[in-house]
């Protein structure tokens, strides 16, 4: 379905916001400030070590994961790396041992542990992300399934008078997408359709049912992010929901940190393909200077160019592609 495969998320980082009670374990202060860079410079941290430091800060400070949980996750990741090397080396324990400087006895123990987890169907993940990635597809699915034409009622409920329809429309922010307002049941059906469609990408053993708790979590995330607006209307017995913008992006430090983790993991995978010289992978890096008062204009123009480029080449059922990009301030000494 096009709604799940043609996705666009282009946005500048807004000021930190949160509509729920603040989490004391999460700081809204930029963890990668000048003091952070000064410490790394004094320690002469390599690029590889810098990646590990970024990951630790993101998981522990922004993600709220415990110190012990991060150490467990790092150990698990190292074990998984050893096991993958074991498979790549045609299950040769000695070659794997030599490659990673690990005693053969320890390699065998790691192999046994990982294979037991795989046999039991358990996950190796210890730092989990509860944000369903497919939320970014909801604005597309909503407009595809419930389009709205100017001049027609936003909410298809025959018992509403024209005056009540006007009152409802007056509560909507300007320039919202051309999508109908949904009642509670239609909105929940849309969430169910989005979840069910996304699960078709996984084998049956990995598919996750849509529980009431997950439904409420998805509903909260959509409203919390500002993607969806809930309207409580006096002349209606149930709430109604409006699509407020064409894209989903999480709001709040912890939610955005989880998204950052997903992006970094995806970027690593793409770059590994670039290192292996696989076809169909582009690495892009542009270094330039811009007039300070033109910076926002330049980013907005780039946003439009990326959207037009994706729209030009997108075809439903075509080869799956992803473009991931971030633009910002260049640090001194960066190429």
C-alpha positions in Angstrom: 0.0 0.0 0.0 1.3 3.4 -1.0 0.5 4.9 2.4 3.1 2.7 4.0 5.8 3.0 1.4 5.7 6.5 0.2 6.7 8.5 3.3 8.2 11.9 3.8 9.5 13.4 7.0 11.2 16.7 6.5 11.4 18.9 9.5 13.6 21.2 11.5 14.0 20.3 15.2 11.4 22.4 17.1 11.9 23.7 20.7 11.5 20.8 23.2 7.8 20.4 24.0 5.9 18.1 26.2 2.2 18.0 26.9 2.5 15.4 29.6 4.2 15.6 33.0 8.0 16.0 32.5 10.1 12.9 33.1 12.8 13.8 35.7 15.1 11.2 34.1 15.1 13.1 30.8 16.9 16.4 30.4 15.9 19.0 27.8 19.4 20.4 27.8 21.4 19.5 24.6 23.8 16.7 25.8 26.1 17.4 22.9 26.9 21.0 23.8 30.3 22.9 23.7 31.4 21.4 27.0 30.8 17.9 25.6 32.9 18.6 22.5 35.7 20.2 24.6 36.0 17.0 26.7 36.1 14.7 23.7 38.7 17.0 22.1 40.9 16.8 25.2 40.6 13.0 25.4 41.4 12.8 21.6 38.5 10.4 21.1 38.5 8.6 17.8 35.6 8.5 15.4 34.7 5.0 16.4 34.8 5.8 20.1 32.8 9.0 19.5 30.0 6.8 18.0 30.0 4.7 21.1 29.9 7.8 23.3 27.0 9.2 21.3 25.1 5.9 21.6 25.7 5.7 25.4 24.5 9.3 26.0 21.5 8.9 23.7 20.4 5.6 25.4 21.1 6.6 29.0 20.5 10.3 29.1 17.9 10.8 26.4 16.3 7.4 26.3 16.3 6.9 30.1 17.8 3.5 30.0 19.8 2.3 33.1 23.6 2.1 33.1 23.4 -1.6 33.7 20.8 -2.1 30.9 23.1 -0.3 28.5 26.1 -2.5 29.5 23.9 -5.6 29.1 22.8 -4.3 25.6 26.5 -3.7 24.6 27.4 -7.2 25.7 24.5 -8.7 23.8 25.5 -6.7 20.7 29.1 -8.0 20.9 27.8 -11.6 21.3 25.6 -11.1 18.2 28.6 -9.7 16.2 30.6 -12.8 17.1 27.8 -15.1 16.1 27.4 -13.4 12.7 31.1 -13.7 12.1 30.8 -17.4 13.0 28.1 -17.8 10.2 30.2 -15.7 7.8 33.2 -18.0 8.4 31.2 -21.1 7.5 30.8 -21.9 11.2 34.5 -22.2 11.8 35.1 -21.6 15.5 38.9 -21.1 15.2 38.6 -18.5 12.4 35.9 -16.6 14.4 38.2 -16.8 17.5 41.1 -15.4 15.6 39.0 -12.6 14.0 37.7 -11.3 17.3 40.6 -12.2 19.6 38.3 -14.4 21.7 39.2 -17.8 23.1 37.6 -20.7 21.1 35.9 -21.9 24.3 34.3 -18.5 24.8 33.2 -18.5 21.1 31.5 -21.9 21.6 29.7 -20.6 24.7 28.4 -17.5 22.8 27.3 -19.6 19.8 25.3 -21.9 22.2 23.7 -18.9 24.0 22.6 -17.2 20.8 21.3 -20.4 19.2 19.3 -21.2 22.3 17.7 -17.7 22.0 16.9 -18.2 18.4 15.5 -21.7 19.0 13.2 -20.4 21.7 12.1 -17.4 19.5 13.3 -14.9 22.0 14.8 -11.5 21.1 18.4 -10.4 21.6 17.2 -6.8 22.1 17.7 -5.3 25.5 17.1 -1.7 24.7 13.7 -1.7 23.1 11.8 1.0 21.3 8.1 1.2 21.9 7.4 3.7 19.1 5.7 1.8 16.2 7.5 3.0 13.1 4.5 2.8 10.8 2.9 5.9 12.5 4.6 7.9 9.8 2.3 6.3 7.3 -1.0 7.4 8.9 -1.3 10.8 7.2 -1.0 9.1 3.8 -3.5 6.3 4.6 -6.0 8.8 6.1 -6.0 11.0 3.0 -6.1 8.0 0.7 -9.1 6.3 2.5 -10.9 9.4 3.7 -10.3 12.3 1.2 -12.2 15.6 1.5 -13.2 18.0 -1.2 -13.7 21.7 -0.5 -17.4 22.5 -0.3 -18.4 19.2 1.2 -18.9 18.5 4.9 -15.7 17.6 6.8 -17.6 15.1 9.0 -20.1 12.8 7.4 -22.8 12.7 10.0 -26.3 13.3 8.6 -27.7 14.5 12.0 -25.5 17.6 12.0 -27.1 20.8 10.8 -25.2 23.1 8.4 -24.7 25.5 11.4 -23.1 22.7 13.4 -20.9 21.7 10.5 -19.7 25.3 10.3 -19.0 25.4 14.1 -17.0 22.2 13.7 -15.0 23.6 10.8 -14.3 26.8 12.8 -12.3 24.8 15.4 -9.9 23.5 12.8 -6.5 25.1 12.4 -5.8 26.7 9.0 -4.2 24.8 6.1 -4.9 21.3 7.4 -4.7 18.4 4.9 -7.7 17.6 2.6 -9.0 14.8 4.7 -12.3 14.1 6.4 -12.9 14.4 10.1 -13.4 11.0 11.6 -15.5 9.9 14.5 -14.0 7.7 17.2 -15.0 4.4 15.5 -13.6 5.4 12.1 -10.4 6.6 13.7 -9.9 3.3 15.6 -10.6 1.4 12.4 -7.9 3.5 10.6 -5.4 2.6 13.4 -6.3 -1.1 13.0 -5.9 -1.0 9.2 -2.5 0.7 9.5 -1.3 -1.8 12.1 -2.6 -4.8 10.2 -1.1 -3.7 6.9 2.3 -3.1 8.5 2.3 -6.5 10.1 2.0 -8.2 6.7 5.7 -7.3 6.1 6.7 -9.8 8.9 6.6 -13.6 9.0 3.6 -14.9 11.1 5.9 -15.7 14.1 6.9 -12.0 14.4 3.5 -10.4 13.8 2.1 -8.6 16.8 -1.6 -8.4 17.5 -3.2 -5.0 18.1 -4.1 -5.0 21.8 -6.2 -2.3 23.5 -3.1 -1.0 25.3 -1.2 -0.7 22.0 -4.2 1.1 20.4 -4.3 3.6 23.2 -0.5 4.1 22.9 -0.8 4.8 19.2 -3.7 7.1 19.7 -1.8 9.0 22.4 1.4 9.3 20.2 -0.6 10.7 17.3 -2.3 13.3 19.4 0.8 14.1 21.5 2.8 14.7 18.3 0.2 17.2 16.9 -0.4 15.0 13.8 -4.0 14.4 15.0 -6.4 16.7 16.8 -9.1 15.5 19.0 -12.2 17.7 19.1 -14.8 17.4 21.8 -18.0 18.8 20.4 -21.0 19.6 22.7 -23.6 18.4 20.1 -21.9 15.1 19.5 -21.8 12.2 22.0 -18.4 10.9 21.0 -15.1 12.7 20.2 -14.0 13.3 16.6 -10.5 13.5 15.1 -8.9 15.6 12.5 -5.7 15.2 10.6 -3.6 18.3 11.4 -0.6 17.8 9.2 0.8 15.7 6.3 3.6 14.0 8.4 4.1 12.4 11.7 7.1 13.3 13.9 7.4 12.6 17.6 7.3 15.4 20.1 9.3 15.5 23.3 12.9 14.6 24.1 12.4 10.9 24.8 10.2 10.3 21.7 12.6 12.1 19.4 15.5 10.2 21.0 13.8 6.9 20.0 13.4 8.2 16.5 17.0 9.3 16.4 18.1 5.7 17.4 16.1 4.3 14.5 17.6 6.7 12.1 21.2 6.0 13.2 20.6 2.3 13.0 19.2 2.7 9.5 22.1 4.9 8.5 24.7 2.4 9.7 23.0 -0.3 7.6 23.1 1.9 4.5 26.7 2.8 5.0 27.7 -0.8 5.4 26.2 -1.4 2.0 28.2 1.5 0.7 31.4 0.1 2.2 30.7 -3.3 0.5 30.1 -1.3 -2.8 26.6 -2.6 -3.2 24.6 -1.2 -6.2 21.9 1.3 -5.6 23.5 3.1 -2.6 24.5 6.8 -2.6 26.6 8.5 0.0 26.3 12.3 -0.1 28.2 14.9 1.8 28.1 18.6 1.0 30.2 21.2 2.9 29.3 24.8 2.2 28.9 28.2 3.9 25.6 30.2 3.8 24.5 33.6 4.7 23.0 33.4 8.3 19.7 35.0 7.2 19.4 32.6 4.3 19.9 29.4 6.3 16.2 28.7 7.0 15.3 29.6 3.4 17.9 27.1 2.1 16.6 24.3 4.3 13.0 25.0 3.2 14.1 24.8 -0.4 15.9 21.6 0.2 12.8 20.2 1.8 10.7 21.0 -1.3 13.4 19.6 -3.7 13.5 16.2 -1.8 9.7 15.9 -1.8 9.5 16.7 -5.5 12.3 14.2 -6.2 10.5 11.4 -4.3 7.2 12.2 -5.9 8.8 12.0 -9.3 10.2 8.5 -9.0 7.8 6.9 -6.6 5.8 4.0 -8.0 3.5 1.7 -6.0 4.9 -1.8 -6.0 8.3 -0.5 -7.2 11.7 -1.3 -5.7 11.9 -0.1 -2.0 14.2 2.8 -1.4 14.9 5.1 1.5 16.5 8.6 1.6 17.9 9.7 5.0 19.4 13.1 5.4 20.3 15.6 8.1 21.6 19.1 7.6 22.9 21.5 10.2 25.9 23.4 11.6 29.4 22.2 10.6 31.8 21.9 13.4 35.3 23.4 13.1 37.7 21.0 11.4 35.0 18.8 9.8 35.5 18.0 6.2 
